Amino acid sequence: MKTISISFIRCWLLLSGFMLPHVLWAQRLNFRQADSLLVTHNHDLKTARWEVSSAEGQLAQSRRYDNPTVNMMYNVRNPNNRRWFDGGYDGELDVQLSQPFAIGGQHAEQVRQNEALAKASRSQLRFTERDLRTQAHTMLIDLYYQQRQAGVYDVEIASVEKILAAYRSQSAKGNIAEMETQRIATMLYQLNKERTDLLIGVNDLQAQLRLLFGLTGNDPLTADINETEAIDEASRIYLSLHGSGLEASVDSLPELQALTSQTEAARHALKWQHSQALPQMAVQGEYDKNGSIGHNFFAVGLSVAVPLWNHNRGNIRNAEAAVEQAAIAADRQRLAIKKQRQADLDIVGQYLRQLSQPSASLDTDMAAMLRSAEQQFMSRHINLMEFVDLYANYRDTMLARLDAKNKLLQAAERLKMMWGE
């Protein structure tokens, strides 16, 4: 008997281990942990860092001047004494040296252009980091509320399963019409189907988060969010930003700084193209051991590529267009930022007002209503249609409330990330 009892306990423990809810093994993530994973593992952030390194390398290279060119000629067979590779007094050796040099900004403007591009890449890195953090935080909020919505279905499904089991028992005894039992069974099927569709979306969201965080495993993720504190913070952000000044703070955003630097780089590129219309010049020197002029001939000179046919006008027009396009992109981004800020403020304001109505205890009241509906239906105090309507009302109201909180906190997180509140 003792052996049987121990074996039963072992089997029960093993079975319970397999039947524990999957969420118990889920990796819980708060915003701080998400930021740490991004900094360490995110591929886009690593690529952005290498973009900065590449731009700085290009800048360092542009500061270097062109190398001199050395040409050396040695006669193979001296026609005077018919010696091969004559190294004596009558041997012929000709050495030419050429060193190009820049005028009119041909070198300086290229350096300034790369300085602006390096500055733009550093601003782009800050923007990428902020954008990824915003994306990670809003996705965690979305995950939190989608899993909460799945919990609403779990509560309702558990209640309907309990009722269906009781009704099947009574229906088998002939106390309840089979039609009512089938209606509850179809209701349970629809709830399970909706919950499954929701969980498919949850799984897809978890896969996106694993890719974002560079996680190689397939363990489920859950968001560690204090809802009350988050909504209070959203209210503070709304009160702080609503009606506040915007113009000065927009230009300090990294995406605007990147576009400003790119516009500056385009202007320097235009100046560089103008400089390319100037002559290309090089200092030259020559030593001729036994030239036609005499023995040990030395000479210096200047090489000038005269821009007679090509004035670089096509490249100048192209650079002028790039300057205008960069300015347009900056204006468009500035306008988009303003519109996004106002849209997020409207979302936060609208949902704060919505969630304060009709009462702060609506969630608790709806849960009590569900339990009451279950008891009333089991006691046959309400009919099937009233029961289905009450359950649908509970589900729709709870899902709508969770969706409102989801959108509210996502908008507030975008405002906090962008405006530093």
N, C-alpha and C positions, 0 to 999 in steps of 0.2 A: 504493500500500500504506500509506503514511504517512497519507494522507487518510482511508482506511478505518479505520485504527486510532484516529485522533483522533475520528472520528464515533462509533465504537463506545464509546470512553471517555465521550463526552458523553452518549450514550444510557444507558449504565450508571449514570452519576452521577444523571441525571434519574430513572431508574427507581428507583434506590435511595432517592432523596429521597421518592418516593411510598410506598415500601414500608417505610420506617423505622417502628418501633413507635410507636403513637400517644402512648405515654407520654413520648416524648422532647420533645414539645411541651407536656406537661402543666405546669401552674403548681403548683410545690411550695409548700406552706404549713406553717409551724410554728405553735405556739400564739401566739407573740408577734406574728407577722404577722396571724394571725386576729383577735387582739384589736384591732390597729390598724385593720383593715378594719371591724370592728364599730363602733368609736368614730366612724369617719368616714362610713360609708355606711348603717348599719342603720336601717331605717325605724321599727321599734318603739322604738329608743333615741331617735331624733329626736322621735317622738311623746311619749315620756315626758318629755323635756326641756321640750317645750311645755306639758305638763300642769303641770309645776312653775311655769312662767311664768304660766300661767292662774291657778293657785292663789294665787300671790303678788300678781297683779293683783286678784283677788277680795278678798284681805286688805287691800290698800291702799284699795280702794273702800269696804270695810266700816268703815274708820276715819273716813270722812267723815260729817259730820252732814247732816241734811236741809236743803235750801235754804228760805229764807223765801218766803212767798207774798204778793204785793202785788196788791191789787185797786184800780182807780181808775175812778170814775164821773164823767162830765161831762155836765151837762144839755144837751140838744140845743136846746130852745126855752124861754126863760125865761117862765113863765106870768104873771109880774108886769108886765114891760115888753114882752113878746112879741118879744124879740130872739133871734136864732139864735146859738147858741154864744157866749153872753154872757161876755166875759172881764173885765167890770168888777166894781165893788164888789158888785153884786147877783147876780153869776153864781154858779152852784152847782158845787162840786167836792167829791167825797167820796173819800178815800184810806184804804184799810184794809191793815194789815200783820199777818201771822200767822207765828209762828216755833214749830214743834213742838219739844218737848224730851223726852228719854227719862228714865224713872224705873225703879227696881227692876231694872236690868240689861237694859233693852230695847235699849240700844246696846252695852254692854260685853260681854254674853254672846255677841252675834253676832260681835264682834271676836275674842273668845277661841275661838269655834268655828272661824273661818277661820284663826286662827293654828295650831290643831291640824290642820286640813286641809292647810295649807301644809307643815307638818312631815311629815304623812303622805305627801304627794306627793314630798317629797325622799327619804324612806325608800323609797318605791316606785320611784323612779329608781335608787337603789342596788341594790335587789332585781332590777329589770329588767336592769340591766347585768350583775350577777352571774349571773342566770339565762341570759342570752344567751351569756355567755362559757362557762358550763357546757355549754350546748347545742352551741355551736360546737366545743368541745374534744372532747366525747363523739362528735359526728358525725365529726370528723376521725379519731378512733381507730377508729370503725366503718368509715370509708372505707379506712383503712390496712389493716385486717385483711380486709375483703372483697376488696380488690385482691390481698392476699397469698393468699387462698383461690383467686382466679382464677389466680394463679401456680401453685398446686398442680395445677390442671387443665391448665395449659399444659405443665408438665413431663410429666404422664402422657399427654396427647394427643400430644406430640412423640414419646414412646417408642412409643405404640401405632401411630402413623402409620409409624414406621420399621419396626416388625414387620409391619404390614399390607402395606407395599410389598414386603418380602422374601417374605412368604407368597404374595402374588399372583404374584410371579415364579416361585416354586417350584410353585404350583398350576397355572400355565399349562404347566409342564413335566411335570405329572402326579406330582410327588414328594410333594405334600401334598393331603389331602382338601379338596374345595371347602367342605365344611361348616365346617371349622376356620377357613378364611379368612372365610367369612360371619359366623361368631361374633365374630371380631375386628373386622370391619367394623361390626357392630351395637354392639359395645362402644364403638367410636370415636364412633358416632352418639350414643349415650347420653351420653358424656362431653362432646361438643360441645353437646348440648342443655342439660345441667346448667350448663355454663360460660356459655352464652347467658343462661339464667335469672338466674344470679348477676350477670352484667354489666348486665342490665336494672335490677336493684336498685342496682348501683353508679351507673349513670347517673341514676337517680332521686335517690339520695343527693347526687350532685354538683349536681343542679338545686336541691335544697333548700339546699345550702351557698351556691350563687351567689345565691339569693334572700336568704339570711341576711346575706351580705356585701355585697349590693347590686352584684354584678358583672353587667355588661351583656353580656359576651361569652359564648361557648359553649366556650371552651377547657377541656379536661379538667383536673381537679384531682387532686393526690396529696398525701398527708399526709407531712410530714417529721418522723418520730418515731424517737427512739433507744430501741428496745425494751428493751435491757438496763438503761439508766438509768431508764426508766419503771417497770419491774418492781421495781427496787431502791427507788425512791422510794415505790412502793405498799406495799412491805414496811415501810418506815420510818413511813409514815402509819398503817398498821395497828397497829404496836407503840406508837405515840404515843397513839392515840385509844382503843385497846382498854382498857376498864375505867376510863377517865378520867372526871372529873366532867362533868356536862352542864347542870345547872339554870341556873347563872349565865350560861353562854355562849349558851343558847337565846334569852334575852330581848334579847341584843345583836344578833341577826340582823335585817337590815333588814325582812324580811317581818313579824316580830313587832313591831318598832318602828312600822311602818306601821299594823298593826292596833291597837296600843296608842293611837296618836294618833287613829285613827278612833273608838275607844271614847271617848276624851277629848272629841272633837268632838261625839259623840252626847250626852254628858252636858251639855255647854254648850248644845246645841240644845234639850235638855229644859228647862234653866233659862230659856232664851230664850222657850220656849213658855209657861212659867209667868208670865214677865214680861208676855206679851201679854194675860194675863187682867186685868192692872192697867189703870187708866184711861189712855187716850191723851190727852196734854195738849199745849197750845200757848199761848204768850203772844201777845196780840193788842194792836194799837194802831190808833187811828182818828183821822183829821183830817177834819172836815166844815166847809167854808167858810161855808155859810149853811144850817145845819140847822134843825130845828124848835126846838132848844134855844137857839141863838143864833149869832152870827157867830164864825168861827174857833174851832170846837169841837174840843178834843183829849180823847181818852179812851184808857185802857189797860184790858185785861181778861184773862181766863183762859178758854180753851176746854177743856172736859173731856168726853171721850166716855165716858159711864158704862157699865160692863159689866153692864147690867141683865139682858139676855136671853142674851147669848153670853159664857160664861166660858172659852171655848177648851178645853173638856175633851176634845173629840175629838182635837185636835192634841197635847194633852199625853199622852194614852194612846198615840198613834202614836209620839211621841218616846220614851216609856218602853219601848215594844217595840223600838225601834231600839237603845237602850242595851243591852238584854238580848241582842239578836241580835249586836251587835258583840262583847260579852263571850264569847258562845258561839263565834263565828268565831275569836277569839283562842285559846281553849282547844282547839278542833279543830285549828288550825294548829300549835299547840305539840305536841300529841300526834302529828300526822302527821310533824313534823320528827324527833321521837324515834324513831318507827318506821322512817322512811327511813334515819336514821343507822345504826340497828342492822342493818337489812337490808343496807346497803352494806358494813358491817363484816363481816357474815357472808359476803357474796359474796367479798370480798377474802381473808378467812381461808381459806375453803374452796378457792378456786382457787389460792392460794399453795401450799397443801398438795398439791393435785392436780398442779400443774405440777412439783413437786419429785420426783414419782414417774413411772415407775420409775427414770429416770435423767435427769440434766441434758442428756445428749447424745442424747436420743431422736430429735430432729429429724435429726441427722447420721446416726444409725443407720438411720432409715427411708429416707433418701435412698440410702444404700448398699444397703439391701435392694431398693429399686426397680431399681437398676442391675443387681444380682445376678439378680433375677427375670427381667429382660429377657435377660441373657446366657444364663441357664439355659434359658429357653424357646426362644431362638433355636438353642441347641445340642441341643434336644430332650431335656434332662435332667429336665424337669418337664412334666406334661401340661397340656392347656388349662384344665381345672378348677382345678388348682393355681395356674396363672398368673393366672387371673381372680380367684381368692380373695386372692392376694398383692397384686394391684393394688387391689382393693377395701379390703383391710386398710390399705394405705398411705394411700389417699385418706381413709378414714374417720378414721384416727388423726390425720393432719395437719390435717384440717378441725376435728376436735374440739379439738386443741391450740390452733389459732388462735382458735377460738370462745371457749375458756376465757380466753386472754390478752385478748381483746377485752372480755369482760364484767368481768374483773379490773381492767383499766385504766380502763374507764368508771366503775366504782364508786369506784375510788381517786380519780379526777378529781372526782367529785361531792363526796367527802369533803374533798378539798383545797380546792375552791372555797368550800364552805360553812363549814368550820371553820378555814380559814386556816392549815393545816399545810403 
